[in-house]
Amino acid sequence: MTIKEEDMKPTITIEYCPKCGWMLRAAYMAQELLTTFIDDINGVLLKPAGIAGVYTISVNEDVLYDRKERGGFPEIKELKQLVRDKVNPEKNLGHSDKNA
């Protein structure tokens, strides 16, 4: 069995609470990540949570951001930096970069 290149790229999962009305926020963040990391990720999975108040962002099984632990939602700039540091630390994020 041959492993395809896209199977080796990480998948980002955004788990959100649909009862809290966070689907549009999750979709916006997914669009931003798909645009920024087009060559670095396999895709973004939007996953409705079964528990109220959940909003977590993971790369494969590693949780990068948990709304309950951090006390709010990430800014898109911060989220891109967290994902970049995990999937392609050498990537320049332009205006979203720490050093820009």
N, C-alpha and C positions, 0 to 999 in steps of 0.2 A: 504494500500500500504506500503510495507516494503522498507526502505532506505538501499541500499547496502553500504558496507564500502567504496568501490571505488567512490561512488557518493559523499561522504563527503570529500574526498581528493581534494585539490585544483588543478586546471588546469592552466598551464603556457601558455600564448599566446605570441608568438614572431611575431609582425607585422612588415613587412619589405617592402621596395620599390623594386619591381621586375625590374623596369626600371633602377635602379641604380646598379643592379647586386649583390644584397645583399642576394640572396637566399642561396648560399653556406655558407655564414657566419651564417645565421639563422639556417641552418641545422646542422652545426658544434656545435653551442651553444645548440641546442635542444638535440643532442646526448650526450653532456657533462652533461646536466641537467638530462636527463633520466638515465644515468649511475650512477650519484651521488645520486639522490633522488628517486631511484627505489621503495622504500617502503613508500615514503612521498607524492607523487603526483599521480594524476589520469592520467596525460599525458601532452604532449607539443603539442600545436596547432601552426602550421606555417600558417600565414595569410597574403597573399599579400595585400599590402595597395593600395588604390585607389588614394592616394595623394603622389606626388613625395617627396623623401627625408625622408620618415617616417621610423623610426626604434625604436619601443618601445617594452618593455618586461613587461608583467603584470602577476600577480597572481590573478586569478579570475578577478575582475574588478579593482584591485588596481595596478596602474602603478608603477613599481619599477625602471625602467630606460627609459629615453627618450633621444635619441641621440641629438635632437635639443636643449634641455635644458642643457645637460651636455657637449655639444660641441665635441662629438666623441662617439666611441663605448666602451663598458666596456671590461676590461680584464676579462678572464674567472674566475680568482680567485675572483675578485670583484663581479662578477655576482653570483657565487656560494654562497658567503657570504650574499649577499642581499636576495637571495632566501631562504637560510637556516634560516636567521633571521625572515623571514615571515612564513615559513611552518613548521620548526622544530628547534626552537632556541637552543635546547639542543644538537643537532647533532654536532659531531666532524668531521671536514672536513679534518683531517690529514694535509698533506702538504699545502693545500689551506686555512687552518685556520689562523685567525689573530694571534693567540698565538703560532702557531707551529714554 
